[in-house]
């Protein structure tokens, strides 16, 4: 009878089935794909998002860059590092409140 139990243990091939390993790898890849899709959808300049967005990279630096998304159109503006000048008139005043927000008051 002991010999019969021993044969049953040897006949169990579920641990050696290569298909189970493939199924586990596919599960891992599905989780990775789901995480990547969520990351793409949360990106502010996502091409599928309906809202407009402005992204500023390296603010205040010579390499500052601004990306503006309006609808399906992306525009990229790069800083030259120089101060601009021109002619014009004062258009209003901007105030910074105690909470850090800015208010613009036109003239």
Protein Blocks (a to p, Z undefined) as FASTA:
>chain_A
ZZmmmmmmmmpmklmmmklmmmmmmmmmmmmmmmmmmmmmmpmklfkbmbdcdddehehi
akbccdddehjbccddddehiacddddddfbdcdddfkopacdddZZ
